[in-house]
Amino acid sequence: MNFKTTMRNCLLALASVCLLSACNGNQKEKEPEAKTTEEAKTQTGLKIAFVQLDTLTNQYQYFIDLNDAFSKKQANAESTINQKRNNFANQVQEFQRKASSNQYTQEQFNNEQARLAKLEQDVQELTGRLSASLQEEQAKELQNITDTIQHFMSSYAKEKGYDYILCKSSGIDQVLYAAPAYDVTDEIVKALNKRYENDKKKAPAKDKK
């Protein structure tokens, strides 16, 4: 499973627990609101909006950069492992060729067999280390970006007066229907990208959010 798919599933899991929601604890009396805001309220008085998850993961630059960087690291790790495995396979093939033509003494045969067994173990250990390292990094990056989106949603909801911000996604949808008037995806994506660009300018050498 690639980084993008994992990230999408991670956000869906988050949405299933908290619906990417932010509740306003203090329900104060408000001035009459614009018509578009009134249209975004339910009969219970709750103000609700939704975000298209597919659009968010496709257009949020922080996520795009993380996905590209992780994909390159994954490709490099796979290339390294494949190179080691191919080298091992070639050496085994050469060992078998020489053994079948009786080019080894018994001592040489035993030594070469032991060396190849150690080499195979080294390749397996390298594969395990690289895989574990990638999984650890992926989990860390997923947590960072999930926290970033969740915290932003909370601030955005409070600023705009939303009680809930729901999550919509193709295939696996927590919201069976939502009128287009409630869609705040573009506004969310623009705000997140603006924040990300500002953070990159302020701290170019640090992790960006």
N, C-alpha and C positions, 0 to 999 in steps of 0.2 A: 504494500500500500504506500503510495507516494505521500509527500508532505502535504500537498494541497488537499487530497482526499481526507487525510487524517485530520487536518485543520477543520475542514468542513464538518466532519463527524463530531469533532470536539465541540464546536460551537452548537451543533444540534443537540448534543448531550446537555450542554449548559442551558440551552433554551428549554429543554424538556423539564428541567428542574425549576428554573426561575423565570422562564419565558423572556429572558433578557429584559426583565422588568425593573422599574424603579418606582416605588410608591412614594407619594408625597405624604409624609406623616402629619404635617400641619395643614389641614384643609381650612384655609382662611377664606373669608368672603372676598370675592373678586369683582372687579369692575366688569360691566358688560363686555363680552369679547366679540371679536370679528365673526362674521358669518362662517368663514371657513373653519374657525376653531369650534364653533357650535356644531358644525356638521361632523366634527371628529369626536363628539361625545355620544355616549350611549344613553339609554333611558335611565340608567342607574346614576347618571351624573359623572361617570368615569370618563376621562379623556384618554383615548387609546390611539396608538399609531403602530405601524409595522415596518420591518426592514426586510428586504429581499436578500437572503444570505448568499445566493449565487452571485449577485451583483457586488455585494460587499467583498467577497473573496477574490473576485476578478478585477476589481478596480481600486482596492485599498493598497496603496503603494508599499506600505510597510510589509504587508503580507506578501506582495509580489516579490519584493527584494529578498525576504526570508526564504521564500520558495525557491527562487533562483540560486541563492547561495547554498541552500541545503542540497538542491539537486546536483550542483557541481561537486560538493563534498561527497555525496553518495556515489556519483559517477567515478570520482577519483579513487574512492575506496574499492569499488567493484573492479576497476582497472588494475589496481595493485594486487588484489586477491586473484584475479584471473591470470595475471602475469606469473604469480608465484605457483599457482596450480598448473599452468602450462609447463613451466620450467620443471616442476616435480614430475609431471607425466612424461616429459621427454627423457628425464634421467632414468625413470623406471623402465621406459622402453629400451633405452640403451643398455641398462643393466640386464634386462631379459635377453637381449640380443647376444651380449657377450657370454652370459651364462649358458645359453643354448649352444654356443659354439665352443664351449669349454675353454674360455680365455682367462678364467679365474682359477687361482689355487683355492683350496678350501678356506684358508685364512682370509684371502682377499674377498672371497664370496661372502663370508660371514661379516667382515668389516663393512663392505659395501651395503649389505642388507641392513645392518644396524644403522648406518649413516642415512639411508633412505627412510627408515622408520622414524628416525629423529627429525628428518626434514619434513616428513608428512605431519608429524606432531606440531612442528613449528608453524606450518601453514594453517593448520586447524586452530591453533592458538591465536595467530594473527587475525584470522577470520572472526573469531569470537571477540577479540579486543576491538576491532574496527566496528563490528556490528553493535557491540555494547556502547561504544563511544557515540555512534550515530544516534542510537535510541535515546541515550541520555541527553544529548544535545537537542534532539527533536522534542523531547518532553519538556525541556527547559524553555525552548522557543515557543512551543505551543502554550505553555503556562503564561509566558510573558505577554504574548499577543492577546490571549483570552482575557487576562487581567486588564490590559490596556483598553480593549473594546468594552468590557463590562464596566470599568470605571468611567469611561467616556459616556456610555449610555446612561449611567446614573446621573452624571452631571448634566447631560443634555436634557434628560427627562425633567429634572428639577427646574432647569432654566426655562424650558418650554411649557411646564405645567402638566406633563403627561403622567398618568398613573401607571400605565403599562406601555411597554414597547415590545410588541410581539415579533416573532421570527418566522418568516416564510421561506420555504425552500422547495425546489422541484424534487419530485420523487418521494421525499419524506417530509411531510408538511404538518406542523403543529397547528396551523390555521387553515381550516377547510375553505373559508372564503373571507376576503377582505376587500372592501371597496377601494378603488384606486386613490380616492381622496385622502385615505389614511396613510398612504405610502410616503415615508420620509427618507427612503434609501439614499436618494441623490444628495439630500442635505447632509446626511450622516457621512457619506463617503467624502464629500467635499471638505467637511469640517475635520475629519480624521486625516485626510491627506495634507491639509493646510497645517495641522498640528505637527504631523510627521516631518514636513519640510522645514518648519521652524526649528524643531528639535535637532535636525541634521545640521542646520546652519549654526546653532548655538554650541553644539558639542559634536563636531565631525569625527572625533576619534573614539567616541563612546557608542554604546549600543543605542539604536534609535527606536523610538516608539511613536 
